[in-house]
């Protein structure tokens, strides 16, 4: 894995991506903090790589929701409490959507 600053990348993207003979993952950083991840793709693996990236983003979103529920104590709700919340949300949505 290679670390490249945003400034470096902006100034010379070709060198930032192709400095080595072996294709490798690149982490873009801004002020020393990671902001993006780039990994090598080609015509043969582009679609598969896009599907994998979307799956990773979805899994990360699910993980964040789970962690937020733990922080808020919502992971301890009973099934009856969850069903009551769902019913209430549906009721409120139906009211909003009435013509």
Biopython code that builds the backbone (N, CA, C, O; Angstrom):
import numpy as np
from Bio.PDB.StructureBuilder import StructureBuilder

atoms = [
    (1, "UNK", "N", (0.849, -1.174, 0.000)),
    (1, "UNK", "CA", (0.000, 0.000, 0.000)),
    (1, "UNK", "C", (0.894, 1.236, 0.000)),
    (1, "UNK", "O", (1.914, 1.299, 0.687)),
    (2, "UNK", "N", (0.478, 2.198, -0.784)),
    (2, "UNK", "CA", (1.265, 3.407, -0.956)),
    (2, "UNK", "C", (0.456, 4.608, -0.465)),
    (2, "UNK", "O", (-0.742, 4.704, -0.733)),
    (3, "UNK", "N", (1.100, 5.510, 0.243)),
    (3, "UNK", "CA", (0.455, 6.726, 0.725)),
    (3, "UNK", "C", (0.862, 7.886, -0.191)),
    (3, "UNK", "O", (2.046, 8.066, -0.478)),
    (4, "UNK", "N", (-0.114, 8.665, -0.643)),
    (4, "UNK", "CA", (0.139, 9.803, -1.523)),
    (4, "UNK", "C", (-0.708, 10.969, -1.034)),
    (4, "UNK", "O", (-1.897, 10.806, -0.758)),
    (5, "UNK", "N", (-0.101, 12.136, -0.929)),
    (5, "UNK", "CA", (-0.869, 13.308, -0.512)),
    (5, "UNK", "C", (-1.724, 13.801, -1.675)),
    (5, "UNK", "O", (-1.407, 13.562, -2.840)),
    (6, "UNK", "N", (-2.810, 14.489, -1.341)),
    (6, "UNK", "CA", (-3.675, 15.056, -2.372)),
    (6, "UNK", "C", (-2.876, 16.033, -3.230)),
    (6, "UNK", "O", (-3.049, 16.077, -4.448)),
    (7, "UNK", "N", (-2.018, 16.802, -2.609)),
    (7, "UNK", "CA", (-1.193, 17.767, -3.347)),
    (7, "UNK", "C", (-0.286, 17.057, -4.362)),
    (7, "UNK", "O", (-0.178, 17.468, -5.517)),
    (8, "UNK", "N", (0.359, 15.984, -3.900)),
    (8, "UNK", "CA", (1.208, 15.177, -4.783)),
    (8, "UNK", "C", (0.406, 14.617, -5.954)),
    (8, "UNK", "O", (0.832, 14.678, -7.107)),
    (9, "UNK", "N", (-0.749, 14.078, -5.634)),
    (9, "UNK", "CA", (-1.596, 13.459, -6.647)),
    (9, "UNK", "C", (-2.067, 14.491, -7.677)),
    (9, "UNK", "O", (-2.069, 14.228, -8.880)),
    (10, "UNK", "N", (-2.466, 15.668, -7.185)),
    (10, "UNK", "CA", (-2.927, 16.730, -8.073)),
    (10, "UNK", "C", (-1.811, 17.186, -9.006)),
    (10, "UNK", "O", (-2.050, 17.442, -10.186)),
    (11, "UNK", "N", (-0.594, 17.288, -8.476)),
    (11, "UNK", "CA", (0.541, 17.774, -9.267)),
    (11, "UNK", "C", (0.973, 16.767, -10.324)),
    (11, "UNK", "O", (1.339, 17.152, -11.434)),
    (12, "UNK", "N", (0.935, 15.480, -9.989)),
    (12, "UNK", "CA", (1.405, 14.479, -10.939)),
    (12, "UNK", "C", (0.682, 13.150, -10.722)),
    (12, "UNK", "O", (1.245, 12.225, -10.137)),
    (13, "UNK", "N", (-0.576, 13.053, -11.196)),
    (13, "UNK", "CA", (-1.347, 11.840, -10.943)),
    (13, "UNK", "C", (-0.724, 10.591, -11.558)),
    (13, "UNK", "O", (-0.772, 9.522, -10.950)),
    (14, "UNK", "N", (-0.148, 10.705, -12.736)),
    (14, "UNK", "CA", (0.450, 9.545, -13.385)),
    (14, "UNK", "C", (1.575, 8.948, -12.568)),
    (14, "UNK", "O", (1.645, 7.730, -12.401)),
    (15, "UNK", "N", (2.445, 9.783, -12.063)),
    (15, "UNK", "CA", (3.560, 9.285, -11.252)),
    (15, "UNK", "C", (3.047, 8.718, -9.930)),
    (15, "UNK", "O", (3.567, 7.718, -9.436)),
    (16, "UNK", "N", (2.033, 9.352, -9.364)),
    (16, "UNK", "CA", (1.486, 8.872, -8.097)),
    (16, "UNK", "C", (0.917, 7.472, -8.224)),
    (16, "UNK", "O", (1.039, 6.661, -7.307)),
    (17, "UNK", "N", (0.297, 7.188, -9.358)),
    (17, "UNK", "CA", (-0.340, 5.885, -9.538)),
    (17, "UNK", "C", (0.597, 4.837, -10.106)),
    (17, "UNK", "O", (0.455, 3.653, -9.799)),
    (18, "UNK", "N", (1.551, 5.246, -10.926)),
    (18, "UNK", "CA", (2.372, 4.284, -11.657)),
    (18, "UNK", "C", (3.842, 4.300, -11.268)),
    (18, "UNK", "O", (4.692, 3.939, -12.081)),
    (19, "UNK", "N", (4.156, 4.702, -10.072)),
    (19, "UNK", "CA", (5.569, 4.826, -9.710)),
    (19, "UNK", "C", (6.263, 3.470, -9.619)),
    (19, "UNK", "O", (7.470, 3.374, -9.843)),
    (20, "UNK", "N", (5.515, 2.431, -9.295)),
    (20, "UNK", "CA", (6.116, 1.098, -9.213)),
    (20, "UNK", "C", (5.691, 0.256, -10.394)),
    (20, "UNK", "O", (4.724, 0.582, -11.081)),
    (21, "UNK", "N", (6.397, -0.808, -10.628)),
    (21, "UNK", "CA", (6.026, -1.712, -11.720)),
    (21, "UNK", "C", (4.806, -2.526, -11.343)),
    (21, "UNK", "O", (3.991, -2.866, -12.201)),
    (22, "UNK", "N", (4.676, -2.838, -10.065)),
    (22, "UNK", "CA", (3.554, -3.639, -9.589)),
    (22, "UNK", "C", (2.384, -2.719, -9.233)),
    (22, "UNK", "O", (2.565, -1.718, -8.540)),
    (23, "UNK", "N", (1.200, -3.059, -9.703)),
    (23, "UNK", "CA", (0.016, -2.286, -9.339)),
    (23, "UNK", "C", (-0.235, -2.458, -7.846)),
    (23, "UNK", "O", (-0.165, -3.566, -7.315)),
    (24, "UNK", "N", (-0.527, -1.348, -7.180)),
    (24, "UNK", "CA", (-0.761, -1.427, -5.741)),
    (24, "UNK", "C", (-1.853, -0.462, -5.319)),
    (24, "UNK", "O", (-2.174, 0.487, -6.034)),
    (25, "UNK", "N", (-2.418, -0.717, -4.154)),
    (25, "UNK", "CA", (-3.418, 0.176, -3.599)),
    (25, "UNK", "C", (-2.750, 1.489, -3.222)),
    (25, "UNK", "O", (-1.592, 1.517, -2.805)),
    (26, "UNK", "N", (-3.505, 2.585, -3.377)),
    (26, "UNK", "CA", (-2.997, 3.910, -3.036)),
    (26, "UNK", "C", (-3.975, 4.552, -2.060)),
    (26, "UNK", "O", (-5.182, 4.569, -2.297)),
    (27, "UNK", "N", (-3.444, 5.080, -0.963)),
    (27, "UNK", "CA", (-4.253, 5.824, -0.003)),
    (27, "UNK", "C", (-3.939, 7.298, -0.193)),
    (27, "UNK", "O", (-2.796, 7.723, -0.020)),
    (28, "UNK", "N", (-4.956, 8.080, -0.551)),
    (28, "UNK", "CA", (-4.773, 9.525, -0.663)),
    (28, "UNK", "C", (-4.954, 10.135, 0.720)),
    (28, "UNK", "O", (-5.878, 9.786, 1.454)),
    (29, "UNK", "N", (-4.059, 11.049, 1.059)),
    (29, "UNK", "CA", (-4.144, 11.694, 2.363)),
    (29, "UNK", "C", (-4.244, 13.202, 2.193)),
    (29, "UNK", "O", (-3.754, 13.770, 1.217)),
    (30, "UNK", "N", (-4.879, 13.826, 3.150)),
    (30, "UNK", "CA", (-4.975, 15.282, 3.207)),
    (30, "UNK", "C", (-4.675, 15.689, 4.644)),
    (30, "UNK", "O", (-5.353, 15.254, 5.574)),
    (31, "UNK", "N", (-3.665, 16.518, 4.820)),
    (31, "UNK", "CA", (-3.222, 16.899, 6.170)),
    (31, "UNK", "C", (-2.914, 15.676, 7.024)),
    (31, "UNK", "O", (-3.196, 15.652, 8.222)),
    (32, "UNK", "N", (-2.332, 14.664, 6.394)),
    (32, "UNK", "CA", (-1.911, 13.464, 7.108)),
    (32, "UNK", "C", (-3.015, 12.471, 7.421)),
    (32, "UNK", "O", (-2.764, 11.441, 8.046)),
    (33, "UNK", "N", (-4.243, 12.771, 6.989)),
    (33, "UNK", "CA", (-5.371, 11.881, 7.270)),
    (33, "UNK", "C", (-5.856, 11.237, 5.973)),
    (33, "UNK", "O", (-5.929, 11.908, 4.944)),
    (34, "UNK", "N", (-6.185, 9.953, 6.008)),
    (34, "UNK", "CA", (-6.663, 9.286, 4.800)),
    (34, "UNK", "C", (-8.013, 9.842, 4.365)),
    (34, "UNK", "O", (-8.904, 10.049, 5.189)),
    (35, "UNK", "N", (-8.156, 10.083, 3.053)),
    (35, "UNK", "CA", (-9.412, 10.611, 2.517)),
    (35, "UNK", "C", (-9.978, 9.758, 1.381)),
    (35, "UNK", "O", (-11.170, 9.850, 1.085)),
    (36, "UNK", "N", (-9.154, 8.936, 0.742)),
    (36, "UNK", "CA", (-9.633, 8.103, -0.363)),
    (36, "UNK", "C", (-8.726, 6.904, -0.540)),
    (36, "UNK", "O", (-7.552, 6.919, -0.170)),
    (37, "UNK", "N", (-9.297, 5.880, -1.108)),
    (37, "UNK", "CA", (-8.555, 4.662, -1.408)),
    (37, "UNK", "C", (-8.712, 4.378, -2.890)),
    (37, "UNK", "O", (-9.830, 4.342, -3.404)),
    (38, "UNK", "N", (-7.605, 4.178, -3.575)),
    (38, "UNK", "CA", (-7.609, 3.826, -4.987)),
    (38, "UNK", "C", (-6.995, 2.454, -5.135)),
    (38, "UNK", "O", (-5.981, 2.155, -4.503)),
    (39, "UNK", "N", (-7.599, 1.605, -5.972)),
    (39, "UNK", "CA", (-6.963, 0.332, -6.240)),
    (39, "UNK", "C", (-7.008, 0.072, -7.735)),
    (39, "UNK", "O", (-7.889, 0.563, -8.441)),
    (40, "UNK", "N", (-6.049, -0.705, -8.205)),
    (40, "UNK", "CA", (-5.920, -0.928, -9.645)),
    (40, "UNK", "C", (-7.109, -1.691, -10.224)),
    (40, "UNK", "O", (-7.606, -2.646, -9.628)),
    (41, "UNK", "N", (-7.550, -1.249, -11.397)),
    (41, "UNK", "CA", (-8.580, -1.961, -12.150)),
    (41, "UNK", "C", (-8.156, -2.000, -13.612)),
    (41, "UNK", "O", (-7.282, -1.247, -14.042)),
    (42, "UNK", "N", (-8.780, -2.879, -14.354)),
    (42, "UNK", "CA", (-8.585, -2.910, -15.795)),
    (42, "UNK", "C", (-9.922, -3.236, -16.434)),
    (42, "UNK", "O", (-10.918, -3.428, -15.737)),
    (43, "UNK", "N", (-9.947, -3.298, -17.753)),
    (43, "UNK", "CA", (-11.209, -3.543, -18.445)),
    (43, "UNK", "C", (-11.843, -4.869, -18.026)),
    (43, "UNK", "O", (-13.067, -4.985, -17.971)),
    (44, "UNK", "N", (-11.026, -5.847, -17.738)),
    (44, "UNK", "CA", (-11.550, -7.170, -17.394)),
    (44, "UNK", "C", (-12.166, -7.232, -16.004)),
    (44, "UNK", "O", (-13.108, -7.994, -15.785)),
    (45, "UNK", "N", (-11.653, -6.443, -15.056)),
    (45, "UNK", "CA", (-12.175, -6.553, -13.693)),
    (45, "UNK", "C", (-12.939, -5.307, -13.233)),
    (45, "UNK", "O", (-13.268, -5.191, -12.053)),
    (46, "UNK", "N", (-13.226, -4.379, -14.143)),
    (46, "UNK", "CA", (-13.892, -3.140, -13.750)),
    (46, "UNK", "C", (-15.264, -3.387, -13.142)),
    (46, "UNK", "O", (-15.545, -2.901, -12.047)),
    (47, "UNK", "N", (-16.119, -4.129, -13.828)),
    (47, "UNK", "CA", (-17.471, -4.360, -13.311)),
    (47, "UNK", "C", (-17.443, -5.077, -11.968)),
    (47, "UNK", "O", (-18.175, -4.706, -11.051)),
    (48, "UNK", "N", (-16.611, -6.090, -11.849)),
    (48, "UNK", "CA", (-16.497, -6.813, -10.587)),
    (48, "UNK", "C", (-15.986, -5.888, -9.476)),
    (48, "UNK", "O", (-16.467, -5.940, -8.344)),
    (49, "UNK", "N", (-15.007, -5.043, -9.813)),
    (49, "UNK", "CA", (-14.462, -4.112, -8.822)),
    (49, "UNK", "C", (-15.515, -3.111, -8.367)),
    (49, "UNK", "O", (-15.583, -2.785, -7.182)),
    (50, "UNK", "N", (-16.340, -2.617, -9.292)),
    (50, "UNK", "CA", (-17.411, -1.689, -8.930)),
    (50, "UNK", "C", (-18.432, -2.363, -8.011)),
    (50, "UNK", "O", (-18.877, -1.766, -7.031)),
    (51, "UNK", "N", (-18.801, -3.609, -8.329)),
    (51, "UNK", "CA", (-19.735, -4.341, -7.471)),
    (51, "UNK", "C", (-19.160, -4.523, -6.075)),
    (51, "UNK", "O", (-19.868, -4.373, -5.080)),
    (52, "UNK", "N", (-17.872, -4.847, -6.006)),
    (52, "UNK", "CA", (-17.234, -5.042, -4.700)),
    (52, "UNK", "C", (-17.191, -3.736, -3.914)),
    (52, "UNK", "O", (-17.429, -3.729, -2.706)),
    (53, "UNK", "N", (-16.889, -2.635, -4.593)),
    (53, "UNK", "CA", (-16.828, -1.334, -3.919)),
    (53, "UNK", "C", (-18.197, -0.961, -3.370)),
    (53, "UNK", "O", (-18.302, -0.453, -2.254)),
    (54, "UNK", "N", (-19.243, -1.209, -4.144)),
    (54, "UNK", "CA", (-20.602, -0.914, -3.673)),
    (54, "UNK", "C", (-20.966, -1.778, -2.472)),
    (54, "UNK", "O", (-21.591, -1.303, -1.524)),
    (55, "UNK", "N", (-20.575, -3.040, -2.516)),
    (55, "UNK", "CA", (-20.855, -3.940, -1.394)),
    (55, "UNK", "C", (-20.114, -3.479, -0.140)),
    (55, "UNK", "O", (-20.672, -3.505, 0.957)),
    (56, "UNK", "N", (-18.872, -3.061, -0.300)),
    (56, "UNK", "CA", (-18.085, -2.571, 0.840)),
    (56, "UNK", "C", (-18.749, -1.341, 1.444)),
    (56, "UNK", "O", (-18.867, -1.236, 2.665)),
    (57, "UNK", "N", (-19.189, -0.398, 0.589)),
    (57, "UNK", "CA", (-19.855, 0.808, 1.103)),
    (57, "UNK", "C", (-21.143, 0.441, 1.847)),
    (57, "UNK", "O", (-21.437, 1.009, 2.899)),
    (58, "UNK", "N", (-21.907, -0.507, 1.301)),
    (58, "UNK", "CA", (-23.150, -0.922, 1.961)),
    (58, "UNK", "C", (-22.849, -1.573, 3.311)),
    (58, "UNK", "O", (-23.511, -1.277, 4.305)),
    (59, "UNK", "N", (-21.858, -2.454, 3.347)),
    (59, "UNK", "CA", (-21.493, -3.110, 4.604)),
    (59, "UNK", "C", (-21.002, -2.100, 5.641)),
    (59, "UNK", "O", (-21.298, -2.225, 6.829)),
    (60, "UNK", "N", (-20.249, -1.097, 5.180)),
    (60, "UNK", "CA", (-19.769, -0.059, 6.094)),
    (60, "UNK", "C", (-20.945, 0.746, 6.656)),
    (60, "UNK", "O", (-20.960, 1.083, 7.840)),
    (61, "UNK", "N", (-21.927, 1.051, 5.804)),
    (61, "UNK", "CA", (-23.113, 1.790, 6.267)),
    (61, "UNK", "C", (-23.888, 0.977, 7.301)),
    (61, "UNK", "O", (-24.338, 1.515, 8.313)),
    (62, "UNK", "N", (-24.039, -0.315, 7.041)),
    (62, "UNK", "CA", (-24.742, -1.186, 7.993)),
    (62, "UNK", "C", (-23.984, -1.234, 9.318)),
    (62, "UNK", "O", (-24.586, -1.150, 10.389)),
    (63, "UNK", "N", (-22.668, -1.367, 9.239)),
    (63, "UNK", "CA", (-21.856, -1.405, 10.459)),
    (63, "UNK", "C", (-22.022, -0.108, 11.249)),
    (63, "UNK", "O", (-22.151, -0.143, 12.473)),
    (64, "UNK", "N", (-22.021, 1.033, 10.566)),
    (64, "UNK", "CA", (-22.191, 2.323, 11.252)),
    (64, "UNK", "C", (-23.557, 2.401, 11.933)),
    (64, "UNK", "O", (-23.668, 2.889, 13.057)),
    (65, "UNK", "N", (-24.596, 1.918, 11.246)),
    (65, "UNK", "CA", (-25.934, 1.925, 11.856)),
    (65, "UNK", "C", (-25.964, 1.043, 13.100)),
    (65, "UNK", "O", (-26.556, 1.407, 14.115)),
    (66, "UNK", "N", (-25.325, -0.110, 13.011)),
    (66, "UNK", "CA", (-25.288, -1.009, 14.164)),
    (66, "UNK", "C", (-24.545, -0.364, 15.332)),
    (66, "UNK", "O", (-25.001, -0.434, 16.473)),
    (67, "UNK", "N", (-23.422, 0.253, 15.054)),
    (67, "UNK", "CA", (-22.650, 0.899, 16.121)),
    (67, "UNK", "C", (-23.433, 2.066, 16.724)),
    (67, "UNK", "O", (-23.393, 2.276, 17.936)),
    (68, "UNK", "N", (-24.140, 2.822, 15.892)),
    (68, "UNK", "CA", (-24.966, 3.923, 16.400)),
    (68, "UNK", "C", (-26.084, 3.397, 17.293)),
    (68, "UNK", "O", (-26.406, 4.008, 18.312)),
    (69, "UNK", "N", (-26.675, 2.267, 16.916)),
    (69, "UNK", "CA", (-27.746, 1.713, 17.748)),
    (69, "UNK", "C", (-27.204, 1.238, 19.092)),
    (69, "UNK", "O", (-27.875, 1.378, 20.114)),
    (70, "UNK", "N", (-26.003, 0.681, 19.098)),
    (70, "UNK", "CA", (-25.384, 0.256, 20.361)),
    (70, "UNK", "C", (-25.114, 1.474, 21.238)),
    (70, "UNK", "O", (-25.407, 1.464, 22.434)),
    (71, "UNK", "N", (-24.552, 2.526, 20.637)),
    (71, "UNK", "CA", (-24.264, 3.749, 21.422)),
    (71, "UNK", "C", (-25.530, 4.344, 22.028)),
    (71, "UNK", "O", (-25.504, 4.881, 23.135)),
    (72, "UNK", "N", (-26.638, 4.246, 21.295)),
    (72, "UNK", "CA", (-27.896, 4.817, 21.779)),
    (72, "UNK", "C", (-28.691, 3.846, 22.640)),
    (72, "UNK", "O", (-29.754, 4.192, 23.154)),
    (73, "UNK", "N", (-28.178, 2.635, 22.798)),
    (73, "UNK", "CA", (-28.856, 1.640, 23.620)),
    (73, "UNK", "C", (-30.028, 0.964, 22.921)),
    (73, "UNK", "O", (-30.803, 0.248, 23.556)),
    (74, "UNK", "N", (-30.161, 1.189, 21.617)),
    (74, "UNK", "CA", (-31.291, 0.625, 20.889)),
    (74, "UNK", "C", (-31.129, -0.855, 20.599)),
    (74, "UNK", "O", (-32.082, -1.516, 20.188)),
    (75, "UNK", "N", (-29.941, -1.376, 20.808)),
    (75, "UNK", "CA", (-29.708, -2.800, 20.563)),
    (75, "UNK", "C", (-30.379, -3.675, 21.627)),
    (75, "UNK", "O", (-30.432, -4.897, 21.492)),
    (76, "UNK", "N", (-30.879, -3.050, 22.661)),
    (76, "UNK", "CA", (-31.511, -3.795, 23.746)),
    (76, "UNK", "C", (-33.037, -3.804, 23.633)),
    (76, "UNK", "O", (-33.722, -4.307, 24.524)),
    (77, "UNK", "N", (-33.568, -3.251, 22.544)),
    (77, "UNK", "CA", (-35.018, -3.214, 22.360)),
    (77, "UNK", "C", (-35.556, -4.626, 22.129)),
    (77, "UNK", "O", (-34.905, -5.462, 21.502)),
    (78, "UNK", "N", (-36.754, -4.870, 22.648)),
    (78, "UNK", "CA", (-37.409, -6.151, 22.422)),
    (78, "UNK", "C", (-38.078, -6.131, 21.052)),
    (78, "UNK", "O", (-38.242, -5.071, 20.448)),
    (79, "UNK", "N", (-38.460, -7.299, 20.572)),
    (79, "UNK", "CA", (-39.140, -7.386, 19.281)),
    (79, "UNK", "C", (-40.459, -6.623, 19.316)),
    (79, "UNK", "O", (-40.832, -5.994, 18.325)),
    (80, "UNK", "N", (-41.168, -6.667, 20.434)),
    (80, "UNK", "CA", (-42.428, -5.928, 20.567)),
    (80, "UNK", "C", (-42.184, -4.422, 20.466)),
    (80, "UNK", "O", (-42.953, -3.711, 19.819)),
    (81, "UNK", "N", (-41.124, -3.938, 21.099)),
    (81, "UNK", "CA", (-40.791, -2.509, 21.020)),
    (81, "UNK", "C", (-40.424, -2.103, 19.586)),
    (81, "UNK", "O", (-40.808, -1.032, 19.116)),
    (82, "UNK", "N", (-39.691, -2.958, 18.915)),
    (82, "UNK", "CA", (-39.313, -2.680, 17.519)),
    (82, "UNK", "C", (-40.560, -2.628, 16.637)),
    (82, "UNK", "O", (-40.711, -1.719, 15.820)),
    (83, "UNK", "N", (-41.444, -3.598, 16.803)),
    (83, "UNK", "CA", (-42.673, -3.625, 16.012)),
    (83, "UNK", "C", (-43.548, -2.408, 16.292)),
    (83, "UNK", "O", (-44.185, -1.883, 15.378)),
    (84, "UNK", "N", (-43.588, -1.960, 17.529)),
    (84, "UNK", "CA", (-44.363, -0.764, 17.880)),
    (84, "UNK", "C", (-43.768, 0.473, 17.201)),
    (84, "UNK", "O", (-44.513, 1.324, 16.714)),
    (85, "UNK", "N", (-42.449, 0.582, 17.164)),
    (85, "UNK", "CA", (-41.782, 1.699, 16.475)),
    (85, "UNK", "C", (-42.107, 1.688, 14.984)),
    (85, "UNK", "O", (-42.397, 2.730, 14.398)),
    (86, "UNK", "N", (-42.056, 0.509, 14.379)),
    (86, "UNK", "CA", (-42.356, 0.381, 12.949)),
    (86, "UNK", "C", (-43.803, 0.784, 12.672)),
    (86, "UNK", "O", (-44.077, 1.522, 11.726)),
    (87, "UNK", "N", (-44.718, 0.302, 13.494)),
    (87, "UNK", "CA", (-46.134, 0.640, 13.315)),
    (87, "UNK", "C", (-46.359, 2.140, 13.432)),
    (87, "UNK", "O", (-47.110, 2.719, 12.647)),
    (88, "UNK", "N", (-45.720, 2.766, 14.398)),
    (88, "UNK", "CA", (-45.864, 4.214, 14.587)),
    (88, "UNK", "C", (-45.298, 4.978, 13.391)),
    (88, "UNK", "O", (-45.908, 5.940, 12.923)),
    (89, "UNK", "N", (-44.150, 4.558, 12.902)),
    (89, "UNK", "CA", (-43.538, 5.228, 11.746)),
    (89, "UNK", "C", (-44.425, 5.093, 10.509)),
    (89, "UNK", "O", (-44.578, 6.049, 9.748)),
    (90, "UNK", "N", (-45.006, 3.920, 10.308)),
    (90, "UNK", "CA", (-45.903, 3.714, 9.171)),
    (90, "UNK", "C", (-47.151, 4.575, 9.292)),
    (90, "UNK", "O", (-47.631, 5.128, 8.303)),
    (91, "UNK", "N", (-47.664, 4.683, 10.488)),
    (91, "UNK", "CA", (-48.859, 5.504, 10.735)),
    (91, "UNK", "C", (-48.563, 6.968, 10.409)),
    (91, "UNK", "O", (-49.364, 7.631, 9.752)),
    (92, "UNK", "N", (-47.422, 7.469, 10.864)),
    (92, "UNK", "CA", (-47.041, 8.858, 10.595)),
    (92, "UNK", "C", (-46.790, 9.084, 9.101)),
    (92, "UNK", "O", (-47.147, 10.131, 8.562)),
    (93, "UNK", "N", (-46.180, 8.110, 8.442)),
    (93, "UNK", "CA", (-45.928, 8.229, 7.003)),
    (93, "UNK", "C", (-47.235, 8.252, 6.227)),
    (93, "UNK", "O", (-47.368, 9.004, 5.261)),
    (94, "UNK", "N", (-48.202, 7.436, 6.637)),
    (94, "UNK", "CA", (-49.498, 7.401, 5.961)),
    (94, "UNK", "C", (-50.212, 8.748, 6.090)),
    (94, "UNK", "O", (-50.851, 9.207, 5.143)),
    (95, "UNK", "N", (-50.103, 9.381, 7.260)),
    (95, "UNK", "CA", (-50.705, 10.700, 7.466)),
    (95, "UNK", "C", (-50.082, 11.734, 6.545)),
    (95, "UNK", "O", (-50.782, 12.563, 5.964)),
    (96, "UNK", "N", (-48.750, 11.680, 6.412)),
    (96, "UNK", "CA", (-48.044, 12.653, 5.565)),
    (96, "UNK", "C", (-48.379, 12.465, 4.086)),
    (96, "UNK", "O", (-48.390, 13.432, 3.325)),
    (97, "UNK", "N", (-48.650, 11.234, 3.682)),
    (97, "UNK", "CA", (-48.843, 10.926, 2.271)),
    (97, "UNK", "C", (-50.304, 11.015, 1.827)),
    (97, "UNK", "O", (-50.609, 10.760, 0.661)),
    (98, "UNK", "N", (-51.202, 11.370, 2.733)),
    (98, "UNK", "CA", (-52.608, 11.507, 2.353)),
    (98, "UNK", "C", (-52.779, 12.737, 1.475)),
    (98, "UNK", "O", (-52.207, 13.793, 1.745)),
    (99, "UNK", "N", (-53.585, 12.584, 0.403)),
    (99, "UNK", "CA", (-53.816, 13.745, -0.490)),
    (99, "UNK", "C", (-54.718, 14.784, 0.099)),
    (99, "UNK", "O", (-54.990, 15.800, -0.541)),
]
sb = StructureBuilder()
sb.init_structure("model")
sb.init_model(0)
sb.init_chain("A")
sb.init_seg("    ")
for serial, (resi, resn, name, xyz) in enumerate(atoms, 1):
    if name == "N":
        sb.init_residue(resn, " ", resi, " ")
    sb.init_atom(name, np.array(xyz, "f"), 0.0, 1.0, " ", f" {name:<3s}", serial, name[0])
structure = sb.get_structure()
